[in-house]
Amino acid sequence: MNQHPALRTAVIGFGLSGRVFHTPLIVADPAYSLEAIVTGNPERAAQASTLHPGAQILPDAEALFARADDFDVVVIGTPPDTHAELALAAIGHGLHVVVDKPFAISSRAGREVVDAAQQAGVVLSVFQNRRWDADFLTVSRLVADGALGAVHTFESRFERWKPAGLRAWKDTAGLAGGGGILFDLGTHVIDQALALFGPATSVYGETRRLSAGGSDADEDAFVAIRHASGVDSHLSLGLHFATPAPRFRVLGTEAGYEVWGMDGQEAALDGGASPTDPGYGQVPRDQWGSLGVPGALEPVPAATGDYPAFYRGFAAAAHGDGPLPVDPADAIAVLEIIEGIHASHRP
């Protein structure tokens, strides 16, 4: 039973992030009360009002911070180039903060936010929700259990077929504004690799853009990481992959594991499902991955996807009852890798 009052929460932004990920998880968790949604877009404001009639719809962050005493937590689901500024403003008002990925558009800005949160004594975390994908939880379990022997190679793919290229600000913002595929999908796959196998000792990266136009936002990328643990991670992501490949392939000295397809939580939430619905996060048997060696592969029961775990952990941390669900230092390590790759491809 929750012994603490519900955390009064405001969500800034009601695009895909605010609508699909944050607000459904918040309203499903009794540790929170969704008090306000900030959006200046009239269509999104109307949608937010319909979906969450108990929340006040505010036009901008200034209106939110003018009433800062009415809130405990601010969730930032806006484009990346606004993350650091909004986070610093929230911290300045003594509010706990969740920042969507990418944490910031530079590691320097990320460190500034972390320092401010520490000085203010507020809780700060980064919404790296794909640590709770069903397939990643399954991989994590197999690695921890030693089912593969000593892992030497981790392959992770976030490959899509969207030849029209990036949409909206993810393209037009360019790299300077946090646009491009590395700041988007790359933030997930790099974070997962570091979470599994530890810090990087060396990184190699390639980026590609096939679309015309003036933006320098990358559309495809390949990242190779040598971890201090000795594991090699090979990460592929982007929009120009016309045929499928495994989502994960993990190779060890005794066995390998591979799984295809994408975790279903995003699609379920986008379709109006609630995390409290029966079967949420469960993976059908015909979508389980396989473990073994040639001629002796067996299906592996999939873990249950659990995006709500992030907000359970954040509430515990806000009340001093547990660790952060995601340490922002991890997000800074991801940004440092992205910065290094972008710098190596700068003309």
Protein Blocks (a to p, Z undefined) as FASTA:
>chain_A
ZZbdcdddddehjdfklmmmmmmmmmmpmkbccfbdcdfbfklmmmmmmmmmmbccdfbf
klmmmmmmmpfbdcdfbdfklmmmmmmmmmmnopacdddddfblcfklmmmmmmmmmmno
pacddddfklmgfklmmmmmmmmnopnopafbdcdddddddfnopehjllmnommnopaj
klmmmmmmmmmmmmmnopafbdcdddddfbgcjbfbdfbdcdddddfkopacdddedjkb
fbdcdfbdcddfkbccddedjdfklmmmmnopafkbghihiacfklccceddehiaccdd
dddddfklmmmmmmmmmnopaccfbdfklmmmmmmmmmmmmmmmgZZ
